[in-house]
């Protein structure tokens, strides 16, 4: 596992549902910033959004379908003790890195946070001189 996803998984060990939601929300923010890039492959962008909709512990399903109960992500976490969303997103970002996609700022890697830093540095170097 990349250290990014290792760290996320380590942070949810022993957490309650609210703690997992907090960790997942941080990851979701970074993932959406990376997948929203114009050079990110559309098929992988759609997979990322589908994973978030399916496996995020915090779900809005109950707002739309009263009485539906906990999300699949909550059910999985309570039984298995880890975030299925983090696990699945890790696999997706391995696929991202394996494609070796060249972009205007470098390559997409398997760590969303480093990809964001790389892109931010490129923006600073390109537009702030």
N, C-alpha and C positions, 0 to 999 in steps of 0.2 A: 504494500500500500504506500502511496505517497505520504509524506509527512503531514501534508495538509489534511487529508482525510483521517489519518491516524490520530492527529490531535483532536479533530472533531469527535471521533468515536470515543477517545479517552475522556473527553469532557462530559459525555452523556452517561458514562458509567456511574451508577448510583444516584442519578438525578431522578427527580419526579417529572411528571409530564410537563409542568411549567418550565423546568430547567431545560428539557429537551427542546421545547418550543423556542426558547431563547437561542440555543445553539443553532438549530435549524434555520431560524430567521436570518442569522448572520450569514450562513452559507447560502441561503436562497438569494439574498441581496447580491452577493458576489457572483453567484452563478448567473443571475439574470443580467448583470452588467456585462459579463463576458459573452453570454449567448446572444445578447442584444447587439453585439458588434456587427457591422455590415458585412464583414468577411467571415463570420461564423457560419458553418454549413447549416442550411435550413433543416435538413433531416435530423441533425443532432439537437438543434434548437427545439424542434417539436418534441423530441424525446425528453429533453430536460423539463420542459413545461408539463408534459404528461406525468413525469415522475413526481414533480412537485404537487400536482393536482391529486395524484393517487396516494402518495406515501407521506406527505407532510403530516406531522402529528397534529398541528393546528389546522382544523378543517372548518370550512364555512358551510359544509353540507347541511348541518342541522338548521341553519337559517333558511334554507330553501326546502328542506324536507323534514319538518318537525317529527321528532320521535325516531329518527333514523339511528340514533345512538352514536357511539364513538366512531371516529374515522378508522379506516384500515391501518393507518399509521399508528394510532393510539393502541389499537388491538395488538398489532405486531410488537410494539415496544413493551406493552405489559406482559406479554407471553415470553418474548425472546430477550428483552433487556437491552436492546440496541435499536438505533434508528435505521429503519429500512431505507429511508430516503437517503441518508448519508452513504449507506452501503451501495445503493443503486447508482447514485450520482458518481461515486468513485469509479465504478465500472464504466460509466459513460465517458468520464474524463480520461480514462485510459484509452478509450477509442479515439477521443479527440487528439491526444498526444501521438497515438500510433499513425494517424493520418499525416503528420508532419506538415500541417497547413502553414504555408508562408503567408505572412500578412505585411502590411505597410510598416508594422512595428516589430516584426520578428516572427515567431511561431506561437501557435496556441499550444499550451502545455497541459499537464495534468493537475496543475495547482491554480485554481482561479485567482487567488490572491496575487500570485506572481505575474500572471498574465495581465492583471489590472495595473500592477506597478510598471510593468514593461510598457504598456500602452500609455500610461500617464507620463512616463519619462520621454517617450517619443513625442507626445503632444507638447511637452515643455520645450524640448530641443527644437522642434519644428516651428512652433508658433510663438514662442516667447523670447526669441532672440532679437 
